[in-house]
Amino acid sequence: MPADDLHRRTIYTFVKRNATHPELKIFDFRNRTESIARRRSSNTPLQALVLENDPQFVEAYRALAQEALRSSSDETEQLARLYRLAARETPSQAQLELLRRYYRAQSELFGRDEQKAAALLGVGVAKPDPALDRASLAAMANVAALVMSSPDAYTVR
């Protein structure tokens, strides 16, 4: 299957009326055979595990990180862009400082362990941008995962 076919929006996901897709079920996708007045909401450890470990999400975090790293050479602007793209709002100074500290810690970790960076960047079908520093890209991908795992990013209000 060509890589372009793997990156389609979920609008193209085949949904059976009597069998919910397993990943959608984890995120409380409603039963297609019943009418509901209000959608049930939950937050389970399985949702967090899917958001952190599913190859589709890990690859999406890397793509978001690449976009942020390409957008500017300034670390603060990169982090702000990543947050704006993920959460659809401008981060506060406190949020930016938290992201900056996490990014620097992750950069240091991946700078010391190239194999760890290679393992993270090797997930998925699309190849990482070879022009970007691998440790920085892996660190920014982890920042993207952190932001995308927050309710501000995955809940639309």
Backbone torsions as a table, in degrees:
resi	resn	phi	psi	omega
1	MET	NA	129.7	179.6
2	PRO	-63.6	149.8	-177.9
3	ALA	-59.0	-34.9	179.9
4	ASP	-62.1	-32.3	179.0
5	ASP	-72.2	-20.5	180.0
6	LEU	-82.5	-15.6	-175.3
7	HIS	-109.2	39.9	176.4
8	ARG	-85.3	155.6	178.0
9	ARG	-69.5	157.4	-177.2
10	THR	-68.6	-8.2	174.8
11	ILE	-60.8	-23.6	179.9
12	TYR	-92.9	3.7	178.7
13	THR	-68.5	132.8	178.4
14	PHE	-76.3	122.0	-179.2
15	VAL	-117.1	121.3	175.4
16	LYS	-85.2	142.8	-178.7
17	ARG	-65.2	-34.1	-174.6
18	ASN	-105.2	3.9	179.8
19	ALA	-143.2	110.0	-179.4
20	THR	-74.9	140.1	175.7
21	HIS	-58.5	133.2	-175.3
22	PRO	-55.1	-41.0	-179.6
23	GLU	-69.1	-37.2	178.2
24	LEU	-68.2	-32.6	178.7
25	LYS	-63.8	-38.3	178.2
26	ILE	-60.7	-33.4	-180.0
27	PHE	-96.1	26.0	173.4
28	ASP	63.1	34.4	173.6
29	PHE	-60.7	132.3	-172.9
30	ARG	-71.5	158.5	176.1
31	ASN	-69.0	125.1	-174.6
32	ARG	-73.0	-11.7	-177.6
33	THR	-95.1	-3.4	-177.4
34	GLU	-122.8	149.3	172.5
35	SER	-91.3	142.0	177.9
36	ILE	-132.2	146.1	179.1
37	ALA	-87.1	-29.9	-178.1
38	ARG	-144.0	134.4	-178.9
39	ARG	-75.4	131.5	177.1
40	ARG	-73.2	144.5	-179.2
41	SER	-126.5	137.0	176.7
42	SER	-146.6	167.4	177.4
43	ASN	-140.1	102.5	-176.2
44	THR	-113.3	160.6	176.6
45	PRO	-59.8	-29.1	179.0
46	LEU	-62.7	-36.4	177.9
47	GLN	-63.2	-44.0	178.7
48	ALA	-64.1	-39.6	178.8
49	LEU	-64.0	-40.7	178.0
50	VAL	-64.8	-45.7	-179.2
51	LEU	-63.5	-29.0	-178.2
52	GLU	-91.4	-29.3	-167.9
53	ASN	-119.2	-17.4	-178.4
54	ASP	-66.4	127.9	-178.0
55	PRO	-54.7	-33.6	179.2
56	GLN	-62.7	-42.5	179.6
57	PHE	-72.4	-41.5	179.9
58	VAL	-60.2	-41.8	178.1
59	GLU	-66.5	-37.5	177.8
60	ALA	-65.9	-38.9	177.2
61	TYR	-62.8	-39.8	179.1
62	ARG	-64.8	-41.6	178.7
63	ALA	-63.7	-39.9	177.4
64	LEU	-65.3	-40.2	178.0
65	ALA	-63.9	-42.0	177.9
66	GLN	-60.5	-43.1	179.0
67	GLU	-60.8	-43.5	-179.5
68	ALA	-66.3	-43.8	-178.5
69	LEU	-67.2	-33.8	179.1
70	ARG	-75.1	-22.5	-172.2
71	SER	-70.6	-26.5	-175.9
72	SER	-162.4	164.0	174.1
73	SER	-97.2	-7.4	-179.8
74	ASP	-89.1	125.5	-177.0
75	GLU	-58.4	-43.3	-179.1
76	THR	-63.7	-42.4	178.0
77	GLU	-65.7	-37.4	177.3
78	GLN	-62.2	-46.6	-179.2
79	LEU	-66.2	-39.7	178.4
80	ALA	-64.8	-41.7	178.4
81	ARG	-63.1	-45.1	178.9
82	LEU	-58.7	-46.3	-179.1
83	TYR	-64.1	-42.8	179.7
84	ARG	-62.9	-41.3	179.3
85	LEU	-65.9	-37.9	-176.0
86	ALA	-81.2	-46.5	-172.3
87	ALA	-102.3	-3.6	178.4
88	ARG	60.5	31.9	175.2
89	GLU	-155.6	161.2	179.4
90	THR	-80.5	133.1	-179.1
91	PRO	-73.1	149.0	174.7
92	SER	-75.6	169.0	178.9
93	GLN	-63.1	-37.4	178.9
94	ALA	-65.0	-41.4	178.1
95	GLN	-64.9	-43.5	178.9
96	LEU	-61.4	-40.7	179.7
97	GLU	-65.4	-40.9	177.1
98	LEU	-62.3	-45.3	178.5
99	LEU	-64.5	-38.9	179.4
100	ARG	-63.0	-45.7	179.1
101	ARG	-63.2	-41.9	179.6
102	TYR	-66.0	-42.8	179.4
103	TYR	-60.8	-44.7	-179.1
104	ARG	-65.6	-39.7	177.6
105	ALA	-64.3	-41.7	179.0
106	GLN	-68.4	-38.3	177.5
107	SER	-61.7	-42.1	178.5
108	GLU	-64.3	-43.6	179.5
109	LEU	-61.0	-50.2	-178.4
110	PHE	-72.6	-26.2	175.6
111	GLY	-66.5	-32.7	178.6
112	ARG	-82.3	-25.5	-173.5
113	ASP	-129.3	88.4	-178.3
114	GLU	-62.4	-32.8	179.8
115	GLN	-65.2	-37.6	178.5
116	LYS	-65.3	-42.3	177.8
117	ALA	-64.2	-43.6	-179.8
118	ALA	-63.1	-38.1	179.0
119	ALA	-63.9	-43.1	179.6
120	LEU	-68.0	-43.1	-177.2
121	LEU	-75.5	-14.9	179.9
122	GLY	-85.8	-5.0	-179.0
123	VAL	-75.4	135.1	175.5
124	GLY	98.8	-178.5	-176.1
125	VAL	-91.3	-45.7	-178.3
126	ALA	-69.8	138.9	-180.0
127	LYS	-84.7	145.3	177.4
128	PRO	-68.1	155.0	179.2
129	ASP	-65.6	117.2	-177.9
130	PRO	-69.7	-15.9	179.9
131	ALA	-75.6	-17.7	-178.0
132	LEU	-92.4	146.6	175.5
133	ASP	-63.1	128.2	-174.2
134	ARG	-63.9	-40.5	179.7
135	ALA	-66.5	-41.6	178.5
136	SER	-65.5	-41.3	179.9
137	LEU	-65.4	-43.9	179.0
138	ALA	-64.0	-41.1	178.9
139	ALA	-64.8	-43.3	179.8
140	MET	-68.1	-32.6	175.8
141	ALA	-63.7	-38.3	176.4
142	ASN	-68.5	-35.1	174.5
143	VAL	-64.0	-41.8	177.6
144	ALA	-61.1	-41.4	177.8
145	ALA	-62.7	-40.6	178.5
146	LEU	-61.7	-48.3	-178.7
147	VAL	-66.8	-44.9	-177.7
148	MET	-68.7	-19.7	178.1
149	SER	-84.9	-3.4	178.7
150	SER	-87.8	147.2	179.7
151	PRO	-57.6	-26.1	177.9
152	ASP	-61.6	-28.9	-176.9
153	ALA	-91.8	-41.3	-173.9
154	TYR	-98.5	0.4	176.1
155	THR	-114.5	121.2	178.0
156	VAL	-96.2	124.1	-178.9
157	ARG	-112.4	NA	NA
